[in-house]
Amino acid sequence: MRISPHLKTLLIGSFWCGLLALPFMGVWNSIFLTAILLAGGIFLRAILSVGVYHKITSLIISKNLFVISNEVRNLKISPAGRNDRQGQLAIIGVILLLVVPLFLNNYYLDILTLALLYALLAVGLNVAVGLTGLLDLGYAGFYGIGAYTYALLSTRMGIPFWVGVPFGGIVAAFFGFLLGIITLRLRGDYLAIVTLGFVQIVYLVLNNWDTVTNGPNGILQIAQPTLGGFLLHQPIHFYYLALFFLAITVFIIYRLTQSQIGRALCAIREDSIAAEAMGIDTTRMKILAFSVGAGIAGIAGVFFAAKYTFVSPESFNFFESVRILTMVVLGGMGSLGGAILGAFLLTLLPEMLRGLELYRMLIFGATLVLMMIVRPQGLLGKKNAI
Amino acid sequence: MLLQQLVNGLTLGAVYALIALGYTMVYGILEMINFAHGEIYMIGSYLCIIFLGIFTALGLTESHLLLSLCLSAILSGITCAGYGLTMERIAYRPIRSAHRLSPLISALGVSIFLQNYVMLTQGSSDKVFPHLFSVQPIQAGNFPITSIQVSIISSSILLMAALNIFVQKTRLGMAMRAVAQDKMMASLCGIPIDKIIAVTFIIGSALAAIAGVMVSIYSGVTHFTIGYVAGIKAFTAAVLGGIGSIPGAMLGGILLGLTESLGAAYISSEFKDGFAFIILIFILIFRPTGLLGRRA
């Protein structure tokens, strides 16, 4: 009997993985794993060879062609055709976000608010990672700095929320600026490691500087925001507050991407040497992008502190950074809509798949790898975005 | 007190140096930070305990303690080499020519995956090393050092010397250096790039596994999160010595271990994990090529 090369690879691959897992999973579980890998591989292969896959892909491609031809037609008629279509989608999205919460109970409102908060963070991180190509792994550090800034200002000095917002943003942006000055002159890989160290240092400081941050116990009883003498305390208030912050941020970042600075940032991402040759002050631009991202994280942190009225170091560790980064990568680096989509997917999906809670991080990790191999530009990213 | 801290630092540094070698070798060849390298070290520390458990069940540990220790160390090294090889094949090889950010993110994914894989299969509590032997300090005059520390330091030195000879004298080592210098040119000369990169991952992972084994014997306990901090520290050691340079990684590891244990003793033990990052930031400001690194 002749074994096809695909089947052979599959057999070797599954047995190899089973063998590697043997010490960790025990005999029966690793046999089970091998069987699953084998069955999954054969299943995928069968789908591919039957031609279902080709049908699906051809369908998608023809649909895309249709869209493209429409776009070309629109281009002929009005150069702004494409923007119109995007604008329509955006308007529908905004209306949905405005109206839907009126019909939801508090549980769903809380989850949606969390999704909006993560969308805010993802949009901010996208400025550094997606637009400029700086891999910032310390984003949760800035988020934590913003949250603790407001927590301390509020509990020690009774400073109101609306003063805390710019304060939190500015303090976080200042730390971003400092870190940027140190590292951004160097090669990109070092930035990843230094930011990783930064989030760890922030965590250590928050956890150990008991006299100021109250250590692992965190800070309690942070003041909730008020609006013209009216205390915002219901979930729906926070939902609209988060939507308000997200809308303003998206507007500012959108204007930024359309400006000369935005184009300079993209040029740096694509080729920083070429960008420098074109007269772009790359170091200054990188520091700018980095600080803007950090500032947005700081504002998100202030919102977090005000919504939950409690902050502790555990909310701002490295894995929070990874979670936000996964959102940006999944949604599509460099794409505003992608960052928001990624944040919503990764906040809402785990809620729906409560049974898989334990496997969440495992799936996160595998998604990052798979995404880089199969579709490095993310769900909504442009082909040349990375 | 000072002597004691120096010895502790040296032991710690030897472990960092072994992990740092893997970072520096992979960086030298692929110009990529293999974030998941620390997880290989963590897996090594788990495997040692698991294999020792099997040997104890078989009754080998009671009759030949040293043999079963060595066997489980070797088996962990081999298994971890398998993990490293698989990691390279699945997560890094398909995107070798992609943008620089892609392999970094992919490596991060591998790291998270492996951590959670170990947590799910082995539980999230500490894994305790079986109590097999009592540790007596060897009294050499006034010099307090345990037999475990002696064996950790001496076996690290042996491994590093062996690696140096391998890279400098053998044909395979020469091929590795050629690939590190210029991949295109090396492949034109008939060097199989893919195989050399795979060998690099195998050696790096085996060394990290040995480091993990030594740590689980030394500290008597392991946990699925140890790879993350140890990985960053080892990377700091690699940068301190000059990334891409093998003697640099050794020097950097030892220096970092000494700084950390002296810093924890005389400055603050709570911020022990912070010293590595502060050192890293200072090197990056003042001497980004590291102590023994080539000028870029």
Interface residues (C-beta under 8 A of the other chain):
Chain A: W16 C17 L19 L20 A21 P23 F24 M25 N29 V129 G133 L135 L137 I182 T183 L186 G188 D189 Y190 A192 I193 V194 L196 G197 F198 Q200 I201 L204 N208 F318 V322 L325 V329 M333 L358 Y359 M361 L362 F364 G365 A366 T367 L368 V369 L370 M371 M372 I373 P376 I386
Chain B: E31 M32 I33 Y46 L47 I50 F51 T79 G82 Y83 T86 I90 A91 P94 I95 A98 H99 R100 L101 S102 P103 L104 I105 S106 L108 G109 V110 S111 I112 F113 L114 Q115 N116 Y117 V118 L120 T121 Q122 Y228 V229 I232 F235 T236 V239 E270 F271 D273 G274 A276 F277 I278 L280 I281 L284 I285 P288
